[in-house]
Each structure stands twice: as structure tokens, then as C-alpha cells.
Amino acid sequence: MIRTLLSAILLVTSLHSGAQTYFYIDAITVSPSAPTTSDAITVSLTGNLSSSGAYIVSANYMLMGNTVHLTVEAADPGGLAVLVPHTEVIPIGSLAAGDYTILVDGTGLLDSASPLQHQFTVTGGGSPCDDLIIDFVRWGAFSDTAVLVHVYNNSTELFDYPGFVLLDGSGDTLANETVNFFGIGQESYHTLAIHPDAVLPNGSFTGGLHLWTGFYDVQACSWEFEIDLCPPSSCDTVIVGLENFGNALTLGDFDWTLLDEALETVAAGQLTLTANMQFDRDTLCLPPAHYTFNLTPAQPSTGGQPYLTVDRTGWLGGPSTPLLSDELNSLEFDFYPNCFDGTNNIPAFTKGEGLRIQQHVNGFELTNLNGSTIGTVEVFDAGGRLVRSERTMSSNVYIDLRGTPNGLVIVRAAGEARRFPWLAQ
């Protein structure tokens, strides 16, 4: 018994020092075992960690065609050299019907699972409506008269000439879409105009969403769920930029600031246009409020017709204005105007919250205490600019902040936004 244990320790030590493998994957399982397009799919990697101190830093998922690409990073800061059984569960979500291949790579791991375990098939579910996934129903980011519907189509149904209708709990129409799509693609955003006689509820409400096809000839699908039209976290993504739409090149540096309604600077930076890149953008995380985007060229005009632009992910045609002056240029805009409530402070991380953050030497570890997937993690520096963005399908992730200046940063993930004092060690 002692000889067997010593042999195992020597084996692990040898592998650890040579190949730098910290997670040995012996088996891959897909759940459910016969998934359909209606199922929330997970992939489990089962094996052993190299020591009592080894851990999974991050486990990310990306769909590349029909390849489910899993990137896993394992680390071992040191511990007792014994094999520790471990299963890493990675939520994938729903997939379209088809045959899929699992590719596992990353850092500090060895995939020894059988080739058959790297393949699975997703079959069609029931109604095509079951495979139409509504990601969110939310106010237009820059409008008080529009609602945005974000949808994924995992079915083979096109839903030709679609029109979405938002209803309140009594079945009265709140907003509807003017048909302008030939069909619903794999991912799309649909803008619904508020009905002129509608009174939209404040806060969360139970509502319905109907999908009509054929220019409102046939009601194809319907859903009923709890709806909150405001963003789930204290801040949401805003992209400020400069883009040239003229016939000549615009070249140089452009200093920008973002002011709140009290004319206090909430973010600042510099955009640069080059001969090879005629646009530049900075990504921010802002609470709903009124803002002014100011931009000043650092040199006289070189030509072209650049525009100041404000957008967010998935919003087509955010506010913009041409750059007309060699001095100050301004663009005022409301960000989620229907969500202004005067309480735009972003809270700090505290014990007992859904997310827990622990600082390390070169970054921090983020854990979702309820065990759910964290998803996309965004880190914004004290100047409001996006400095890190990483997507994980795990409930735990390590974020490297090397090179980020000391000061308060904003961490946004899993529907929460929190302030965190970053101090490089």
C-alpha cells in the first residue's frame, strides 16, 4: 500500500515537472446524453488534478461552426503531490440541430478522453418556437420610445417577415415591430416602437411577447415571462468612437471626455485615426443618465468627414454628429432615458453578494457563489475605459490585471456591476 502511494506520488511529480500538466482529463460527457435543440447542454470534463493545490483558473467555451471549442487553463501553485479527482462542468446552452465535435485545449492540461467522447449530435426539439431563444426584452439604449428584443434562432425555421409584439399582463399592446427583416437569422435584434396609447409599467412586470410572420398574417409563437426593461446591472456598455465617412483620410489624435449631467468628467481618453484604420473606439460601462461626449482634435483637420459616434452592442444607429471644429466638438445623449432614477452609484464588493472577488498578486479571482456560469467579465479602469474582457462558462475565473494602473476599477459580470480597489503588488 505504501509502495503504491509512493509510486503514484513519483508519477505525479514526474509529470508535473516535465510536461507541466495540472489537469488530466480521462472522460468527456455531454448532458443530456441525447440533447435536442430545446435543451440547455453542458459538457463535463472528468479526471484528476495534479496535486492538492492545483485548480482550474478558467474554462471558456466558443462555438466555431460545428466545433465546440473548450479552452481550459489549469495551474498549480504547489501542494501535496497526490492525484485529486475533479470534474469541470461547462455550460454550453442550446445549440442548433447537427453533429458536433468537442475540441479541448488550453494550458496545463492533458486530454486523454476517447475520440468517441469528443462527438455528439443535437436533434430537433418540438415546435420551432421552442428553439427561438429570447435573450432579453429591454428599453432602447438611446431612446424612450423603443424596445429592443434580442433573439437567437436555433431552429431551421426562417420565420419569414417577422414582427414582434410586446403585451402587458392584460393583453394590451405596449410595442410592436415594423417588419423590415426577411427572416430571423441565428442572432438578431428587433426594434419595437412604443404604441402611442400605451402606458408601460415601472419596474418588473409580467408580460407577453408574440411573434407574427408573413407581414402579421400568422401568429407563429408566444411567450409569457417576467420582464424588466432596464439593464440588470448598475451600468451597461457604451461605445464612444470617431469614424471617418468622407472621401479623404482623417489622420491624428483626438482627446475626448465624457461629462455627466452635473458636467463632471466620468471618463476620458484619446482616439487615433491612421491611414490603415479610419475609426477608433473606447468601451465604457455607464449607469443610465444624461451625458455629453466631448472631443478635441490634437491637430488641424487633415481632411475627410469624421463623425462622433455613440453605440452599444447590438444597437444599430446610435447617436452621432459630424466633427466640424478644430477645437471642441460635442454630442449629448441620454443612455436608457426611461431608467433614470437618480441612484446611479455602483456599489462596492461586499460579503454575501452573488459574486465574490479575491485579489491576488497580478489580478483577482471572481467566483459566482450560487454556482452559476459567470459568462462575460468586463473590467473598466478608473477612467471608465474597458481594460479587460473575458468570457468563461465556469462559476470561477481568474482575471489578470497586470499593466492596469492602481485605483478603483469596475467589474461587471453575471448581471452585476461592482467597484473594486485594485492595487498592484
C-alpha positions, 0 to 999 in steps of 0.5 A, spaced: 500 500 500 505 504 501 509 502 495 503 504 491 502 511 494 509 512 493 509 510 486 503 514 484 506 520 488 513 519 483 508 519 477 505 525 479 511 529 480 514 526 474 509 529 470 508 535 473 515 537 472 516 535 465 510 536 461 507 541 466 500 538 466 495 540 472 489 537 469 488 530 466 482 529 463 480 521 462 472 522 460 468 527 456 460 527 457 455 531 454 448 532 458 443 530 456 446 524 453 441 525 447 440 533 447 435 536 442 435 543 440 430 545 446 435 543 451 440 547 455 447 542 454 453 542 458 459 538 457 463 535 463 470 534 463 472 528 468 479 526 471 484 528 476 488 534 478 495 534 479 496 535 486 492 538 492 493 545 490 492 545 483 485 548 480 482 550 474 483 558 473 478 558 467 474 554 462 471 558 456 467 555 451 466 558 443 462 555 438 466 555 431 461 552 426 460 545 428 466 545 433 465 546 440 471 549 442 473 548 450 479 552 452 481 550 459 487 553 463 489 549 469 495 551 474 498 549 480 501 553 485 504 547 489 501 542 494 501 535 496 503 531 490 497 526 490 492 525 484 485 529 486 479 527 482 475 533 479 470 534 474 469 541 470 462 542 468 461 547 462 455 550 460 454 550 453 446 552 452 442 550 446 445 549 440 442 548 433 440 541 430 447 537 427 453 533 429 458 536 433 465 535 435 468 537 442 475 540 441 479 541 448 485 545 449 488 550 453 494 550 458 496 545 463 492 540 461 492 533 458 486 530 454 486 523 454 478 522 453 476 517 447 475 520 440 468 517 441 467 522 447 469 528 443 462 527 438 455 528 439 449 530 435 443 535 437 436 533 434 430 537 433 426 539 439 418 540 438 415 546 435 420 551 432 418 556 437 421 552 442 428 553 439 427 561 438 431 563 444 429 570 447 435 573 450 432 579 453 426 584 452 429 591 454 428 599 453 432 602 447 439 604 449 438 611 446 431 612 446 424 612 450 420 610 445 423 603 443 424 596 445 429 592 443 428 584 443 434 580 442 433 573 439 437 567 437 434 562 432 436 555 433 431 552 429 431 551 421 425 555 421 426 562 417 420 565 420 419 569 414 417 577 415 417 577 422 414 582 427 414 582 434 409 584 439 410 586 446 403 585 451 402 587 458 399 582 463 392 584 460 393 583 453 394 590 451 399 592 446 405 596 449 410 595 442 410 592 436 415 591 430 415 594 423 417 588 419 423 590 415 427 583 416 426 577 411 427 572 416 430 571 423 437 569 422 441 565 428 442 572 432 438 578 431 435 584 434 428 587 433 426 594 434 419 595 437 416 602 437 412 604 443 404 604 441 402 611 442 396 609 447 400 605 451 402 606 458 408 601 460 409 599 467 415 601 472 419 596 474 418 588 473 412 586 470 409 580 467 408 580 460 407 577 453 411 577 447 408 574 440 411 573 434 407 574 427 410 572 420 408 573 413 407 581 414 402 579 421 398 574 417 400 568 422 401 568 429 407 563 429 409 563 437 408 566 444 411 567 450 409 569 457 415 571 462 417 576 467 420 582 464 424 588 466 426 593 461 432 596 464 439 593 464 440 588 470 446 591 472 448 598 475 451 600 468 451 597 461 456 598 455 457 604 451 461 605 445 464 612 444 468 612 437 470 617 431 469 614 424 471 617 418 465 617 412 468 622 407 472 621 401 479 623 404 483 620 410 482 623 417 489 622 420 491 624 428 489 624 435 483 626 438 482 627 446 475 626 448 471 626 455 465 624 457 461 629 462 455 627 466 449 631 467 452 635 473 458 636 467 463 632 471 468 628 467 466 620 468 471 618 463 476 620 458 481 618 453 484 619 446 482 616 439 487 615 433 485 615 426 491 612 421 491 611 414 490 603 415 484 604 420 479 610 419 475 609 426 477 608 433 473 606 439 473 606 447 468 601 451 465 604 457 460 601 462 455 607 464 449 607 469 443 610 465 443 618 465 444 624 461 451 625 458 455 629 453 461 626 449 466 631 448 472 631 443 478 635 441 482 634 435 490 634 437 491 637 430 488 641 424 483 637 420 487 633 415 481 632 411 475 627 410 468 627 414 469 624 421 463 623 425 462 622 433 459 616 434 455 613 440 453 605 440 452 599 444 452 592 442 447 590 438 444 597 437 444 599 430 444 607 429 446 610 435 447 617 436 452 621 432 454 628 429 459 630 424 466 633 427 466 640 424 471 644 429 478 644 430 477 645 437 471 642 441 466 638 438 460 635 442 454 630 442 449 629 448 445 623 449 441 620 454 443 612 455 436 608 457 432 615 458 426 611 461 431 608 467 433 614 470 432 614 477 437 618 480 441 612 484 446 611 479 452 609 484 455 602 483 456 599 489 462 596 492 464 588 493 461 586 499 460 579 503 454 575 501 453 578 494 452 573 488 459 574 486 465 574 490 472 577 488 479 575 491 485 579 489 491 576 488 498 578 486 497 580 478 489 580 478 483 577 482 479 571 482 471 572 481 467 566 483 459 566 482 457 563 489 450 560 487 454 556 482 452 559 476 456 560 469 459 567 470 459 568 462 462 575 460 467 579 465 468 586 463 473 590 467 473 598 466 479 602 469 478 608 473 477 612 467 471 608 465 475 605 459 474 597 458 481 594 460 479 587 460 474 582 457 473 575 458 468 570 457 468 563 461 462 558 462 465 556 469 462 559 476 470 561 477 475 565 473 481 568 474 482 575 471 489 578 470 490 585 471 497 586 470 499 593 466 492 596 469 494 602 473 492 602 481 485 605 483 478 603 483 476 599 477 469 596 475 467 589 474 461 587 471 459 580 470 453 575 471 448 581 471 452 585 476 456 591 476 461 592 482 467 597 484 473 594 486 480 597 489 485 594 485 492 595 487 498 592 484 503 588 488 
